[in-house]
């Protein structure tokens, strides 16, 4: 997470905090939406034989995609804001 340049620690920590907060809020919102849509709480133990495969996979997909999208957006927005307010150009990373 931290870059070689010592100036990257602050933005990295802010990005981590934003990602953590986004994950927490999104998981709460998804749990609420799942409960309203299905009338049941989402499964907590996806490996349990008491949870149907469809329910387990459905919750895993909804929670996984939803939380990761929220985390990525929060981290990117935070880093953009930090770099923009510091007058720095955001780093472009090629995969």
C-alpha positions in Angstrom: 0.0 0.0 0.0 2.7 2.5 1.0 4.8 3.8 -1.9 8.6 4.3 -1.8 8.2 8.0 -1.5 7.7 9.0 2.1 5.0 11.6 1.1 2.6 8.8 0.1 2.0 7.6 3.7 -0.6 10.2 4.5 -2.8 9.7 1.4 -2.4 5.9 1.8 -3.7 6.1 5.4 -6.6 8.4 4.4 -7.4 6.0 1.5 -7.4 3.1 3.9 -9.7 4.9 6.4 -12.1 5.9 3.6 -12.2 2.3 2.3 -12.8 0.9 5.7 -15.7 3.4 6.3 -17.2 2.8 2.9 -17.1 -1.0 3.6 -18.8 -0.6 6.9 -21.6 1.7 5.7 -22.1 -0.3 2.5 -22.4 -3.6 4.4 -25.0 -2.1 6.7 -27.0 -0.7 3.8 -26.8 -4.0 1.9 -27.9 -6.0 5.0 -30.9 -3.6 5.4 -31.8 -3.9 1.7 -31.4 -7.7 1.7 -33.7 -8.0 4.8 -36.3 -5.7 3.2 -36.2 -7.6 -0.1 -36.2 -11.2 1.2 -37.8 -10.8 4.6 -34.8 -12.6 6.2 -31.5 -11.6 7.6 -28.6 -12.3 5.2 -26.7 -15.5 6.0 -23.7 -15.1 8.3 -22.2 -18.6 7.9 -22.1 -19.2 4.1 -20.5 -22.6 4.5 -23.2 -23.9 6.8 -25.3 -26.7 5.3 -28.4 -25.0 6.8 -28.0 -22.2 4.3 -29.2 -23.0 0.8 -26.6 -22.7 -1.9 -28.7 -20.1 -3.8 -28.9 -17.9 -0.7 -25.2 -18.2 0.1 -24.1 -17.4 -3.4 -26.6 -14.6 -3.7 -25.4 -12.9 -0.6 -21.7 -13.5 -1.4 -22.2 -11.8 -4.8 -24.2 -8.9 -3.6 -22.0 -8.2 -0.6 -18.7 -8.9 -2.4 -19.4 -6.7 -5.4 -21.2 -4.0 -3.5 -18.6 -3.6 -0.8 -15.7 -3.7 -3.3 -17.2 -1.1 -5.6 -17.9 1.2 -2.6 -14.4 0.7 -1.3 -12.7 1.4 -4.7 -14.8 4.6 -5.2 -14.1 5.9 -1.7 -10.4 5.3 -2.0 -10.1 6.8 -5.4 -12.2 9.9 -4.4 -10.1 10.4 -1.3 -6.8 10.1 -3.1 -8.0 12.4 -5.8 -9.1 15.0 -3.2 -5.8 14.6 -1.3 -3.6 14.9 -4.4 -5.8 17.8 -5.8 -5.6 19.8 -2.6 -1.9 19.3 -2.3 -1.4 20.5 -5.9 0.0 17.1 -6.9 -0.8 15.1 -10.0 -2.4 11.8 -9.2 -0.2 8.8 -10.0 -1.2 6.9 -13.1 -0.5 3.2 -12.6 -0.6 0.9 -15.6 -1.5 -2.7 -15.0 
